[in-house]
Amino acid sequence: MNIYNNTPLILQGMIAGRRTQLLIDSGASLTLINLQFFRRLPRYYRQRAYPPPSNLCLQLADRSQLDVKYALSLPITISNSTRVHKVYVVPKLWRSCIIGNDLIREHNLQIDGGQQYAYFKAKKKNTHLQQERKETIKNDDEYVLIANERVKISPFHAFNIEVKPNKPFSIIEEDDRDEYEVSSMKETPRVANGIITPCEHMTLQVANLTERTIMIYKNQPLATMTRLNQIQLNMMQHGTISSATKQTTSKTDSDVSLINTDLDEQQKEQIKQLIQQFPDVFNEQPGRTKKTQHQINLVPGAQPFNSPP
């Protein structure tokens, strides 16, 4: 295996429910993690580790070699989509994780270096067979999410914990219409509310908002996931479109052309900075701004006065 120094693409992601930075490197043949990050993994994942093949040789660009201690399969989450892939544990690896070309090719990872973004491209499915399957197989309307690991959480701390449903899902596929609302069952531990879809590996953020350390045990119920109805789905879609439209409008309004002016470059830059600092003041949308306050001081005992238009 050779590792070359390409332009780095570093993303935030998760491995086995643990958040970390992922270096996407198409010049690396294999996907690697270091020993320090391996020790942070849940115990049941660490127990699955096994020695690497005896003929495996990890070689750098300068032909020096690195020792490989373990190999194991882990769920890797990039852009809210998870794939299970084999990784190799390298004790002296300089990063917590390097995503190699093996994962990129096997799981069709799409990379946009210009936007510093990567995502898994969904596989094409037979639409007719998929529709027939949906009509015969459906998930339940409600599940209880239980802990899939044992975790200790310090006071006023949060932790990303892997969970599983109290009963297996009937079908697992990427479908925006099969979304569920997550609700915490107790105040302690407190689960972050949100939207989730049935998948093989699910992670929830659990917080300890007390002054004492708490323990979460494996198979402990943490939250409920309830299917969203059509009205809720429509409201979510409307909110997403409205938010995107607002962002586009704001960006367009603040992008003012100063070409046909007598200002020098320094003055143009100062004007642009001012517009970016107060976009709601300089946009073309009518209404109040956040930067002005209106106040009328009345003389004591004054009576209201009506005047014709």
C-alpha positions as CSV (number, residue, x, y, z in Angstrom):
1,M,0.0,0.0,0.0
2,N,1.3,3.5,-0.9
3,I,0.2,6.8,0.7
4,Y,0.8,9.9,-1.3
5,N,0.5,13.6,-0.3
6,N,-2.5,14.9,-2.2
7,T,-4.6,17.9,-1.5
8,P,-6.3,16.9,1.8
9,L,-10.1,16.7,2.1
10,I,-10.9,16.6,5.9
11,L,-14.5,16.0,7.0
12,Q,-16.3,15.5,10.2
13,G,-17.8,12.0,10.5
14,M,-18.4,9.1,12.8
15,I,-16.9,5.6,13.2
16,A,-18.9,3.2,15.3
17,G,-20.7,6.1,16.9
18,R,-17.6,8.1,17.8
19,R,-17.1,11.5,16.2
20,T,-13.8,12.2,14.5
21,Q,-12.1,13.9,11.6
22,L,-11.9,11.8,8.4
23,L,-9.1,12.4,5.9
24,I,-10.3,11.4,2.5
25,D,-7.2,10.2,0.6
26,S,-7.7,8.5,-2.8
27,G,-3.9,7.9,-2.9
28,A,-4.2,5.5,0.1
29,S,-5.1,1.9,-0.8
30,L,-6.7,1.0,2.5
31,T,-8.8,2.6,5.2
32,L,-6.9,3.1,8.4
33,I,-7.4,4.2,12.0
34,N,-4.7,4.8,14.7
35,L,-4.5,2.9,18.0
36,Q,-5.6,5.8,20.1
37,F,-8.9,6.0,18.3
38,F,-9.3,2.2,18.3
39,R,-9.2,2.3,22.1
40,R,-12.1,4.8,22.1
41,L,-14.4,2.3,20.3
42,P,-17.1,0.5,22.2
43,R,-15.8,-2.7,23.7
44,Y,-17.9,-5.1,21.6
45,Y,-16.2,-3.6,18.4
46,R,-12.7,-4.0,19.9
47,Q,-13.4,-7.6,20.8
48,R,-14.1,-8.3,17.1
49,A,-10.6,-7.2,16.1
50,Y,-8.3,-9.9,14.6
51,P,-4.7,-10.0,13.4
52,P,-4.1,-8.7,9.9
53,P,-3.0,-11.0,7.1
54,S,0.7,-12.0,7.4
55,N,1.5,-10.8,3.9
56,L,0.0,-7.2,4.4
57,C,2.7,-4.5,4.0
58,L,1.9,-0.9,4.7
59,Q,4.4,1.2,2.8
60,L,4.7,5.0,2.7
61,A,5.9,7.1,-0.3
62,D,9.5,7.1,1.0
63,R,9.2,3.2,1.1
64,S,9.3,3.2,4.9
65,Q,6.9,0.7,6.5
66,L,4.2,1.0,9.3
67,D,3.1,-1.7,11.6
68,V,-0.5,-2.9,11.3
69,K,-1.8,-4.3,14.6
70,Y,-5.5,-5.2,13.9
71,A,-8.2,-5.5,11.3
72,L,-11.9,-5.2,11.9
73,S,-15.2,-4.1,10.2
74,L,-16.7,-0.8,11.5
75,P,-19.7,1.4,10.6
76,I,-18.5,4.6,9.0
77,T,-20.8,7.6,8.7
78,I,-20.2,10.3,6.1
79,S,-22.7,13.1,5.4
80,N,-25.4,11.3,7.6
81,S,-25.1,8.0,5.6
82,T,-23.5,4.9,7.0
83,R,-21.6,2.0,5.4
84,V,-19.8,-0.9,7.1
85,H,-16.2,-1.4,5.9
86,K,-13.0,-3.1,7.0
87,V,-10.4,-0.9,8.6
88,Y,-6.8,-1.5,9.7
89,V,-5.4,-0.3,13.0
90,V,-2.0,1.4,12.6
91,P,-0.5,2.4,16.0
92,K,1.7,5.2,14.7
93,L,-0.8,6.6,12.2
94,W,-0.6,10.5,12.3
95,R,-4.4,10.9,12.0
96,S,-7.3,9.2,13.8
97,C,-8.7,8.0,10.4
98,I,-7.7,7.9,6.8
99,I,-10.4,6.9,4.3
100,G,-8.7,5.0,1.5
101,N,-9.4,4.1,-2.1
102,D,-10.8,0.7,-1.1
103,L,-13.8,2.4,0.7
104,I,-14.2,5.0,-2.1
105,R,-14.5,2.4,-4.8
106,E,-16.5,-0.2,-2.9
107,H,-19.2,2.1,-1.5
108,N,-19.2,4.6,-4.4
109,L,-18.1,7.6,-2.3
110,Q,-18.5,10.8,-4.3
111,I,-15.9,13.5,-3.6
112,D,-16.2,17.3,-4.3
113,G,-12.9,18.8,-3.5
114,G,-14.0,22.3,-4.5
115,Q,-16.9,22.3,-2.0
116,Q,-15.0,20.2,0.5
117,Y,-17.8,17.7,0.6
118,A,-18.2,13.9,0.1
119,Y,-21.3,11.6,0.1
120,F,-22.2,8.0,-0.7
121,K,-24.0,7.8,-4.0
122,A,-27.3,5.8,-3.7
123,K,-27.5,2.6,-5.7
124,K,-30.1,2.4,-8.5
125,K,-32.9,0.0,-7.6
126,N,-35.7,-1.6,-9.6
127,T,-38.6,0.8,-9.0
128,H,-41.3,-1.7,-9.8
129,L,-39.9,-4.4,-7.5
130,Q,-39.2,-1.8,-4.8
131,Q,-42.8,-0.5,-4.9
132,E,-44.2,-4.1,-4.7
133,R,-42.0,-4.8,-1.7
134,K,-43.2,-1.6,0.1
135,E,-46.8,-2.7,-0.3
136,T,-46.2,-6.0,1.3
137,I,-43.5,-5.1,3.9
138,K,-43.7,-2.1,6.2
139,N,-42.1,-1.0,9.4
140,D,-44.1,-0.5,12.6
141,D,-45.3,3.0,13.5
142,E,-43.4,3.1,16.8
143,Y,-40.2,1.5,18.2
144,V,-38.3,1.9,21.5
145,L,-34.6,2.7,21.0
146,I,-32.3,0.8,23.5
147,A,-28.6,1.3,24.2
148,N,-26.3,-1.0,22.3
149,E,-23.4,-0.4,24.6
150,R,-22.5,0.4,28.2
151,V,-21.4,4.0,28.7
152,K,-20.5,6.2,31.7
153,I,-21.3,9.9,31.2
154,S,-19.8,12.6,33.5
155,P,-21.9,15.5,34.9
156,F,-23.1,18.0,32.3
157,H,-21.6,16.0,29.4
158,A,-23.1,14.5,26.2
159,F,-22.1,11.3,24.5
160,N,-23.0,9.8,21.1
161,I,-24.2,6.3,21.8
162,E,-25.1,3.5,19.4
163,V,-28.7,2.3,19.7
164,K,-30.9,-0.4,18.2
165,P,-34.7,-0.9,18.1
166,N,-36.5,-3.1,20.6
167,K,-37.6,-5.3,17.7
168,P,-36.0,-5.7,14.2
169,F,-37.0,-3.4,11.4
170,S,-39.0,-5.2,8.6
171,I,-37.3,-3.2,5.9
172,I,-34.2,-0.9,5.8
173,E,-33.7,1.5,2.9
174,E,-33.2,5.1,2.2
175,D,-36.7,6.6,2.0
176,D,-37.5,10.2,3.0
177,R,-41.2,9.1,3.5
178,D,-40.2,6.5,6.2
179,E,-39.0,9.1,8.8
180,Y,-39.5,8.9,12.5
181,E,-39.5,11.5,15.3
182,V,-37.1,10.7,18.3
183,S,-38.4,11.6,21.8
184,S,-36.5,11.1,25.0
185,M,-38.1,8.8,27.5
186,K,-36.7,10.4,30.6
187,E,-35.0,13.7,31.7
188,T,-32.0,11.7,32.8
189,P,-30.4,10.6,30.6
190,R,-31.8,13.2,28.2
191,V,-31.8,12.2,24.5
192,A,-31.6,14.9,21.8
193,N,-34.9,15.1,19.9
194,G,-34.7,14.8,16.1
195,I,-35.6,12.9,13.0
196,I,-34.3,9.5,12.2
197,T,-34.8,6.8,9.5
198,P,-34.6,3.0,10.0
199,C,-31.0,1.9,9.3
200,E,-28.6,-0.8,10.4
201,H,-26.5,1.5,12.6
202,M,-28.2,4.3,14.5
203,T,-26.6,6.8,16.9
204,L,-28.2,9.2,19.4
205,Q,-26.7,12.0,21.4
206,V,-27.4,11.4,25.1
207,A,-26.8,14.1,27.7
208,N,-26.3,14.0,31.5
209,L,-27.7,17.3,32.8
210,T,-27.2,16.4,36.5
211,E,-24.4,17.0,38.9
212,R,-23.6,13.3,39.3
213,T,-22.1,10.7,37.0
214,I,-24.6,8.3,35.4
215,M,-24.3,4.9,33.8
216,I,-26.1,3.7,30.8
217,Y,-26.4,0.0,30.5
218,K,-26.7,-2.2,27.4
219,N,-30.3,-2.7,26.4
220,Q,-31.5,0.2,28.5
221,P,-34.5,2.0,26.9
222,L,-33.5,5.6,26.0
223,A,-36.0,7.0,23.5
224,T,-39.0,6.3,21.3
225,M,-39.1,6.7,17.6
226,T,-42.6,7.4,16.2
227,R,-43.4,7.6,12.5
228,L,-44.2,11.0,11.1
229,N,-47.6,11.5,9.5
230,Q,-48.1,13.1,6.1
231,I,-48.9,16.5,7.6
232,Q,-45.6,16.6,9.5
233,L,-43.6,15.5,6.4
234,N,-45.2,18.3,4.4
235,M,-44.4,20.8,7.0
236,M,-40.8,19.6,7.2
237,Q,-40.5,19.8,3.4
238,H,-42.0,23.4,3.4
239,G,-39.6,24.5,6.1
240,T,-36.6,23.1,4.2
241,I,-37.6,24.9,1.0
242,S,-38.3,28.2,2.9
243,S,-35.0,28.0,4.6
244,A,-33.1,27.4,1.3
245,T,-35.0,30.3,-0.4
246,K,-34.2,32.6,2.5
247,Q,-30.5,31.8,2.4
248,T,-30.4,32.3,-1.4
249,T,-32.3,35.6,-1.1
250,S,-30.0,36.9,1.6
251,K,-26.9,35.9,-0.3
252,T,-28.2,37.6,-3.5
253,D,-29.2,40.8,-1.7
254,S,-25.8,41.2,0.0
255,D,-23.9,40.6,-3.2
256,V,-23.9,44.2,-4.5
257,S,-22.0,45.2,-7.6
258,L,-19.8,48.3,-7.1
259,I,-18.2,48.3,-10.6
260,N,-20.0,51.4,-11.9
261,T,-18.9,53.7,-9.0
262,D,-16.1,56.2,-8.4
263,L,-14.9,54.3,-5.3
264,D,-11.3,53.1,-5.1
265,E,-10.6,49.4,-4.2
266,Q,-10.2,50.1,-0.5
267,Q,-13.5,52.0,-0.3
268,K,-15.3,49.2,-2.3
269,E,-13.9,46.6,0.2
270,Q,-15.1,48.7,3.2
271,I,-18.6,49.0,1.6
272,K,-18.8,45.3,1.0
273,Q,-17.8,44.5,4.6
274,L,-20.4,46.9,5.9
275,I,-23.1,45.3,3.7
276,Q,-22.1,41.8,4.8
277,Q,-22.1,42.9,8.5
278,F,-25.7,44.3,8.3
279,P,-27.4,42.3,5.5
280,D,-30.9,42.9,6.8
281,V,-30.4,46.7,6.6
282,F,-29.2,46.8,3.0
283,N,-31.5,44.2,1.4
284,E,-34.5,45.0,-0.8
285,Q,-37.0,43.2,1.4
286,P,-39.5,45.5,3.2
287,G,-40.0,45.4,6.9
288,R,-38.2,46.1,10.2
289,T,-34.5,45.5,10.7
290,K,-32.8,44.1,13.7
291,K,-30.5,47.1,14.1
292,T,-33.0,49.9,14.8
293,Q,-35.3,50.6,17.8
294,H,-38.3,52.8,17.5
295,Q,-39.4,54.7,20.6
296,I,-41.8,57.6,21.1
297,N,-41.6,59.6,24.3
298,L,-45.1,61.0,25.2
299,V,-45.6,64.1,27.3
300,P,-47.4,63.2,30.5
301,G,-51.1,63.7,30.2
302,A,-51.1,64.1,26.4
303,Q,-54.2,62.9,24.6
304,P,-54.1,61.0,21.2
305,F,-54.7,63.2,18.2
306,N,-56.3,62.0,15.0
307,S,-55.5,63.8,11.8
308,P,-57.0,63.2,8.3
309,P,-54.9,61.3,5.8
